[in-house]
Amino acid sequence: MNEGEEPKFCPKKMTLEGKCSVTGGFDCAVEFLGKYGASAMPSHCTCKDLPHHQRLCHCDIICR
């Protein structure tokens, strides 16, 4: 990415243990930060409960 160029975001998903909390989108952003680092700049994060005590996190992160 060149200076002054807008970053390009790509959708990413992660399946995690447990159910979504009240702050599900924020919790997903924290999970993405832990996996990809701050340079990924996760945004527009959502959390969806799945069967078998799992959750699906979806965030847009900077494409690599």
N, CA, C and O atoms as a GROMACS GRO file, in nm:
protein
  256
    1MET      N    1   0.084  -0.117   0.000
    1MET     CA    2   0.000   0.000   0.000
    1MET      C    3   0.089   0.124   0.000
    1MET      O    4   0.180   0.135   0.082
    2ASN      N    5   0.063   0.216  -0.090
    2ASN     CA    6   0.140   0.339  -0.100
    2ASN      C    7   0.082   0.447  -0.009
    2ASN      O    8  -0.034   0.440   0.030
    3GLU      N    9   0.164   0.544   0.024
    3GLU     CA   10   0.121   0.654   0.108
    3GLU      C   11   0.002   0.725   0.044
    3GLU      O   12   0.004   0.754  -0.076
    4GLY      N   13  -0.100   0.753   0.125
    4GLY     CA   14  -0.219   0.820   0.075
    4GLY      C   15  -0.320   0.727   0.009
    4GLY      O   16  -0.431   0.769  -0.024
    5GLU      N   17  -0.283   0.602  -0.010
    5GLU     CA   18  -0.372   0.505  -0.072
    5GLU      C   19  -0.464   0.445   0.034
    5GLU      O   20  -0.419   0.411   0.144
    6GLU      N   21  -0.592   0.433   0.002
    6GLU     CA   22  -0.688   0.373   0.096
    6GLU      C   23  -0.662   0.223   0.106
    6GLU      O   24  -0.640   0.158   0.004
    7PRO      N   25  -0.665   0.169   0.227
    7PRO     CA   26  -0.645   0.024   0.240
    7PRO      C   27  -0.764  -0.053   0.182
    7PRO      O   28  -0.878  -0.005   0.186
    8LYS      N   29  -0.738  -0.170   0.129
    8LYS     CA   30  -0.843  -0.256   0.077
    8LYS      C   31  -0.878  -0.360   0.183
    8LYS      O   32  -0.789  -0.427   0.237
    9PHE      N   33  -1.007  -0.373   0.213
    9PHE     CA   34  -1.052  -0.467   0.315
    9PHE      C   35  -1.111  -0.591   0.249
    9PHE      O   36  -1.176  -0.583   0.145
   10CYS      N   37  -1.086  -0.706   0.311
   10CYS     CA   38  -1.139  -0.834   0.264
   10CYS      C   39  -1.215  -0.901   0.379
   10CYS      O   40  -1.173  -0.889   0.494
   11PRO      N   41  -1.324  -0.969   0.350
   11PRO     CA   42  -1.398  -1.038   0.455
   11PRO      C   43  -1.325  -1.165   0.501
   11PRO      O   44  -1.270  -1.239   0.420
   12LYS      N   45  -1.325  -1.187   0.631
   12LYS     CA   46  -1.265  -1.307   0.688
   12LYS      C   47  -1.360  -1.364   0.793
   12LYS      O   48  -1.434  -1.290   0.858
   13LYS      N   49  -1.358  -1.496   0.808
   13LYS     CA   50  -1.441  -1.563   0.908
   13LYS      C   51  -1.354  -1.652   0.995
   13LYS      O   52  -1.252  -1.704   0.951
   14MET      N   53  -1.398  -1.668   1.120
   14MET     CA   54  -1.333  -1.761   1.212
   14MET      C   55  -1.442  -1.830   1.294
   14MET      O   56  -1.534  -1.764   1.342
   15THR      N   57  -1.432  -1.961   1.310
   15THR     CA   58  -1.522  -2.034   1.397
   15THR      C   59  -1.449  -2.057   1.529
   15THR      O   60  -1.337  -2.108   1.533
   16LEU      N   61  -1.517  -2.018   1.638
   16LEU     CA   62  -1.455  -2.024   1.770
   16LEU      C   63  -1.546  -2.098   1.868
   16LEU      O   64  -1.665  -2.113   1.843
   17GLU      N   65  -1.488  -2.143   1.978
   17GLU     CA   66  -1.565  -2.208   2.083
   17GLU      C   67  -1.648  -2.105   2.159
   17GLU      O   68  -1.610  -1.988   2.169
   18GLY      N   69  -1.761  -2.148   2.211
   18GLY     CA   70  -1.845  -2.063   2.295
   18GLY      C   71  -1.950  -1.988   2.216
   18GLY      O   72  -1.950  -1.988   2.093
   19LYS      N   73  -2.038  -1.924   2.289
   19LYS     CA   74  -2.147  -1.847   2.229
   19LYS      C   75  -2.110  -1.698   2.225
   19LYS      O   76  -2.020  -1.654   2.296
   20CYS      N   77  -2.180  -1.623   2.141
   20CYS     CA   78  -2.158  -1.478   2.133
   20CYS      C   79  -2.202  -1.412   2.263
   20CYS      O   80  -2.300  -1.453   2.325
   21SER      N   81  -2.129  -1.312   2.304
   21SER     CA   82  -2.166  -1.235   2.422
   21SER      C   83  -2.247  -1.113   2.377
   21SER      O   84  -2.273  -1.094   2.258
   22VAL      N   85  -2.287  -1.031   2.473
   22VAL     CA   86  -2.360  -0.908   2.442
   22VAL      C   87  -2.276  -0.818   2.352
   22VAL      O   88  -2.330  -0.746   2.268
   23THR      N   89  -2.144  -0.822   2.370
   23THR     CA   90  -2.053  -0.740   2.289
   23THR      C   91  -1.986  -0.827   2.182
   23THR      O   92  -1.866  -0.814   2.157
   24GLY      N   93  -2.063  -0.914   2.118
   24GLY     CA   94  -2.011  -1.012   2.023
   24GLY      C   95  -1.921  -0.956   1.915
   24GLY      O   96  -1.815  -1.012   1.888
   25GLY      N   97  -1.962  -0.845   1.852
   25GLY     CA   98  -1.881  -0.786   1.746
   25GLY      C   99  -1.746  -0.738   1.799
   25GLY      O  100  -1.643  -0.756   1.733
   26PHE      N  101  -1.747  -0.678   1.917
   26PHE     CA  102  -1.622  -0.632   1.978
   26PHE      C  103  -1.533  -0.752   2.013
   26PHE      O  104  -1.413  -0.750   1.988
   27ASP      N  105  -1.594  -0.856   2.069
   27ASP     CA  106  -1.518  -0.975   2.104
   27ASP      C  107  -1.455  -1.037   1.980
   27ASP      O  108  -1.342  -1.086   1.985
   28CYS      N  109  -1.527  -1.036   1.870
   28CYS     CA  110  -1.471  -1.090   1.745
   28CYS      C  111  -1.353  -1.005   1.698
   28CYS      O  112  -1.252  -1.059   1.653
   29ALA      N  113  -1.364  -0.874   1.709
   29ALA     CA  114  -1.253  -0.786   1.671
   29ALA      C  115  -1.128  -0.819   1.753
   29ALA      O  116  -1.018  -0.822   1.699
   30VAL      N  117  -1.146  -0.845   1.882
   30VAL     CA  118  -1.034  -0.880   1.970
   30VAL      C  119  -0.971  -1.013   1.924
   30VAL      O  120  -0.849  -1.026   1.922
   31GLU      N  121  -1.054  -1.110   1.887
   31GLU     CA  122  -1.003  -1.239   1.838
   31GLU      C  123  -0.921  -1.220   1.710
   31GLU      O  124  -0.815  -1.280   1.694
   32PHE      N  125  -0.971  -1.136   1.619
   32PHE     CA  126  -0.898  -1.109   1.494
   32PHE      C  127  -0.768  -1.036   1.521
   32PHE      O  128  -0.666  -1.062   1.456
   33LEU      N  129  -0.769  -0.943   1.616
   33LEU     CA  130  -0.646  -0.874   1.653
   33LEU      C  131  -0.543  -0.973   1.707
   33LEU      O  132  -0.424  -0.964   1.675
   34GLY      N  133  -0.589  -1.068   1.788
   34GLY     CA  134  -0.500  -1.168   1.842
   34GLY      C  135  -0.438  -1.257   1.735
   34GLY      O  136  -0.322  -1.297   1.745
   35LYS      N  137  -0.516  -1.289   1.633
   35LYS     CA  138  -0.467  -1.379   1.528
   35LYS      C  139  -0.385  -1.306   1.422
   35LYS      O  140  -0.281  -1.357   1.380
   36TYR      N  141  -0.430  -1.188   1.380
   36TYR     CA  142  -0.367  -1.120   1.266
   36TYR      C  143  -0.285  -0.996   1.305
   36TYR      O  144  -0.209  -0.945   1.223
   37GLY      N  145  -0.299  -0.946   1.428
   37GLY     CA  146  -0.226  -0.828   1.471
   37GLY      C  147  -0.300  -0.700   1.438
   37GLY      O  148  -0.396  -0.700   1.362
   38ALA      N  149  -0.254  -0.591   1.496
   38ALA     CA  150  -0.320  -0.461   1.482
   38ALA      C  151  -0.319  -0.410   1.338
   38ALA      O  152  -0.408  -0.334   1.299
   39SER      N  153  -0.220  -0.451   1.259
   39SER     CA  154  -0.213  -0.404   1.120
   39SER      C  155  -0.330  -0.454   1.035
   39SER      O  156  -0.355  -0.401   0.927
   40ALA      N  157  -0.401  -0.556   1.083
   40ALA     CA  158  -0.517  -0.608   1.009
   40ALA      C  159  -0.636  -0.512   1.018
   40ALA      O  160  -0.724  -0.515   0.932
   41MET      N  161  -0.638  -0.428   1.120
   41MET     CA  162  -0.744  -0.328   1.140
   41MET      C  163  -0.885  -0.387   1.123
   41MET      O  164  -0.959  -0.341   1.036
   42PRO      N  165  -0.923  -0.488   1.203
   42PRO     CA  166  -1.055  -0.548   1.188
   42PRO      C  167  -1.167  -0.445   1.206
   42PRO      O  168  -1.162  -0.362   1.296
   43SER      N  169  -1.266  -0.452   1.118
   43SER     CA  170  -1.380  -0.360   1.127
   43SER      C  171  -1.506  -0.432   1.082
   43SER      O  172  -1.501  -0.540   1.023
   44HIS      N  173  -1.620  -0.371   1.111
   44HIS     CA  174  -1.752  -0.426   1.077
   44HIS      C  175  -1.766  -0.571   1.124
   44HIS      O  176  -1.812  -0.657   1.049
   45CYS      N  177  -1.727  -0.597   1.247
   45CYS     CA  178  -1.729  -0.733   1.300
   45CYS      C  179  -1.867  -0.772   1.351
   45CYS      O  180  -1.937  -0.691   1.413
   46THR      N  181  -1.903  -0.897   1.325
   46THR     CA  182  -2.029  -0.952   1.373
   46THR      C  183  -2.003  -1.089   1.432
   46THR      O  184  -1.903  -1.154   1.401
   47CYS      N  185  -2.095  -1.132   1.516
   47CYS     CA  186  -2.087  -1.264   1.578
   47CYS      C  187  -2.220  -1.334   1.559
   47CYS      O  188  -2.327  -1.274   1.576
   48LYS      N  189  -2.215  -1.462   1.523
   48LYS     CA  190  -2.336  -1.542   1.504
   48LYS      C  191  -2.319  -1.673   1.578
   48LYS      O  192  -2.220  -1.744   1.560
   49ASP      N  193  -2.418  -1.706   1.663
   49ASP     CA  194  -2.414  -1.832   1.735
   49ASP      C  195  -2.435  -1.948   1.639
   49ASP      O  196  -2.517  -1.941   1.547
   50LEU      N  197  -2.359  -2.055   1.660
   50LEU     CA  198  -2.370  -2.178   1.583
   50LEU      C  199  -2.408  -2.292   1.677
   50LEU      O  200  -2.398  -2.277   1.799
   51PRO      N  201  -2.450  -2.405   1.622
   51PRO     CA  202  -2.478  -2.521   1.708
   51PRO      C  203  -2.350  -2.571   1.776
   51PRO      O  204  -2.239  -2.532   1.739
   52HIS      N  205  -2.367  -2.656   1.875
   52HIS     CA  206  -2.256  -2.723   1.943
   52HIS      C  207  -2.164  -2.626   2.016
   52HIS      O  208  -2.042  -2.645   2.018
   53HIS      N  209  -2.222  -2.522   2.075
   53HIS     CA  210  -2.149  -2.426   2.158
   53HIS      C  211  -2.031  -2.362   2.082
   53HIS      O  212  -1.920  -2.353   2.134
   54GLN      N  213  -2.059  -2.320   1.960
   54GLN     CA  214  -1.959  -2.249   1.881
   54GLN      C  215  -2.018  -2.119   1.829
   54GLN      O  216  -2.140  -2.099   1.833
   55ARG      N  217  -1.930  -2.030   1.782
   55ARG     CA  218  -1.975  -1.903   1.725
   55ARG      C  219  -1.894  -1.873   1.600
   55ARG      O  220  -1.779  -1.916   1.586
   56LEU      N  221  -1.956  -1.799   1.509
   56LEU     CA  222  -1.890  -1.759   1.385
   56LEU      C  223  -1.862  -1.609   1.392
   56LEU      O  224  -1.955  -1.528   1.402
   57CYS      N  225  -1.736  -1.574   1.386
   57CYS     CA  226  -1.697  -1.433   1.383
   57CYS      C  227  -1.666  -1.394   1.239
   57CYS      O  228  -1.600  -1.468   1.166
   58HIS      N  229  -1.715  -1.278   1.200
   58HIS     CA  230  -1.691  -1.227   1.066
   58HIS      C  231  -1.644  -1.083   1.080
   58HIS      O  232  -1.713  -1.001   1.141
   59CYS      N  233  -1.528  -1.051   1.024
   59CYS     CA  234  -1.475  -0.915   1.023
   59CYS      C  235  -1.416  -0.885   0.886
   59CYS      O  236  -1.375  -0.976   0.814
   60ASP      N  237  -1.413  -0.758   0.851
   60ASP     CA  238  -1.336  -0.713   0.736
   60ASP      C  239  -1.198  -0.675   0.787
   60ASP      O  240  -1.185  -0.599   0.883
   61ILE      N  241  -1.095  -0.729   0.722
   61ILE     CA  242  -0.958  -0.694   0.760
   61ILE      C  243  -0.881  -0.650   0.636
   61ILE      O  244  -0.923  -0.678   0.523
   62ILE      N  245  -0.768  -0.582   0.657
   62ILE     CA  246  -0.686  -0.537   0.545
   62ILE      C  247  -0.634  -0.659   0.469
   62ILE      O  248  -0.577  -0.750   0.529
   63CYS      N  249  -0.653  -0.660   0.340
   63CYS     CA  250  -0.608  -0.771   0.254
   63CYS      C  251  -0.457  -0.777   0.253
   63CYS      O  252  -0.389  -0.674   0.258
   64ARG      N  253  -0.405  -0.897   0.245
   64ARG     CA  254  -0.259  -0.917   0.241
   64ARG      C  255  -0.221  -0.993   0.118
   64ARG      O  256  -0.103  -1.020   0.096
   0.00000   0.00000   0.00000
